[in-house]
Amino acid sequence: MTDFRSERMPSPEGHGNAAGRWRQAWDAYSRTVNRAMPPAAKTQAANLASRLVEDQIGFWLMWQLEGGFKGLQRMGMSRSAIYRRVTAFRRRWGVHPDDFSLPGVTIDVEAYLRGRDSLAVDPAVEVTPA
């Protein structure tokens, strides 16, 4: 059996040939799609991205205010929904929501807990969408 440990590659990618070819193909694909994509589709894509970021920041905020995983479960989120959201959050922001901080945002959990009951929604009141 041959031992290749003495002939180490520059990185786990080897010389990067496959990664380079993939990057070139992806860049060509992206240029083609961007040229062919109508402006309305670009707007829709931007709107979707914006909604996804809003959803993730809202999830992060509730994670902080409600005390993490168990707090979100107390609110009624299922385990699988929480795991999915944590995974999506980590993919987008690169860290777990427990370790994330948003520059310029300070969270006062004590004030939230003191005022939380006044935020309770009356189920008898019907809300009409805007």
C-alpha positions in Angstrom: 0.0 0.0 0.0 1.3 3.4 -1.0 1.6 6.1 1.7 0.9 9.6 0.3 1.4 11.5 3.6 4.9 12.5 2.5 3.5 14.0 -0.7 1.0 16.4 0.8 -1.2 18.5 -1.5 -1.3 22.3 -1.0 -4.9 22.0 0.5 -7.7 19.6 0.9 -8.7 20.7 -2.6 -5.4 19.5 -4.1 -4.3 22.0 -6.6 -7.8 23.4 -6.9 -8.4 22.3 -10.5 -11.9 21.0 -9.9 -12.9 23.9 -7.8 -11.5 26.3 -10.4 -13.4 24.6 -13.2 -16.6 24.6 -11.1 -16.1 28.4 -10.3 -15.6 29.2 -14.0 -18.7 27.2 -15.0 -20.8 28.8 -12.2 -19.7 32.3 -13.2 -20.6 31.7 -16.9 -24.0 30.3 -15.8 -24.6 33.3 -13.5 -23.8 35.8 -16.2 -26.2 34.0 -18.6 -29.0 33.9 -16.1 -28.5 37.5 -15.1 -28.7 38.6 -18.7 -31.8 36.5 -19.4 -33.6 37.4 -16.2 -36.3 40.0 -16.6 -36.1 43.0 -14.2 -39.4 41.9 -12.6 -37.8 38.5 -11.7 -34.8 40.4 -10.2 -37.2 42.4 -8.1 -39.0 39.3 -6.9 -35.7 37.6 -6.0 -34.7 40.7 -4.0 -38.1 40.7 -2.2 -37.8 37.1 -1.4 -34.3 37.5 0.0 -35.5 40.5 2.1 -38.4 38.5 3.5 -36.0 35.6 4.4 -33.6 37.9 6.2 -36.6 39.5 8.1 -37.8 36.1 9.1 -34.3 35.0 10.3 -33.8 38.2 12.3 -37.3 37.8 13.8 -36.4 34.2 14.8 -33.1 35.4 16.3 -34.9 38.1 18.3 -37.5 35.7 19.6 -34.7 33.2 20.4 -33.1 35.9 22.6 -36.3 37.2 24.2 -37.8 33.8 25.0 -34.7 32.1 26.2 -33.6 29.9 23.3 -34.8 26.5 22.3 -37.0 25.7 25.2 -38.5 29.1 25.2 -39.5 28.8 21.5 -41.0 25.4 22.4 -43.1 27.0 25.2 -44.3 29.5 22.5 -45.6 26.6 20.5 -42.8 26.0 17.9 -42.1 22.4 17.2 -38.7 20.9 17.7 -38.3 20.3 14.0 -39.3 23.9 13.1 -36.7 25.2 15.6 -34.0 22.9 14.2 -34.8 24.0 10.6 -34.7 27.6 11.5 -31.4 27.3 13.5 -29.9 25.5 10.5 -31.1 28.2 8.0 -29.8 30.9 10.4 -26.4 29.3 10.7 -26.1 28.9 6.9 -27.0 32.6 6.3 -25.1 34.2 9.2 -22.4 31.7 9.9 -23.1 31.4 13.7 -25.7 29.9 16.0 -28.5 32.4 16.9 -27.3 32.1 20.5 -23.9 33.5 19.6 -25.1 36.1 17.0 -25.3 39.8 17.8 -26.6 42.5 15.6 -24.6 45.7 15.6 -26.7 48.6 17.0 -29.3 46.3 18.6 -29.5 45.9 22.4 -31.9 43.4 23.8 -33.4 44.1 27.3 -34.9 40.7 28.2 -36.0 41.9 31.6 -38.0 44.8 30.1 -39.5 42.4 27.5 -40.6 40.0 30.3 -42.1 42.8 32.3 -44.1 44.1 29.3 -44.9 40.8 27.5 -48.3 40.2 29.1 -49.5 43.6 27.8 -48.7 42.3 24.3 -51.1 39.4 24.5 -53.5 39.3 21.6 -57.2 38.8 22.2 -58.2 35.8 20.1 -61.7 37.3 19.8 -60.4 40.3 17.9 -60.4 39.6 14.1 -57.4 41.1 12.3 -57.8 42.1 8.7 -54.7 42.0 6.5 -53.5 45.4 5.2 
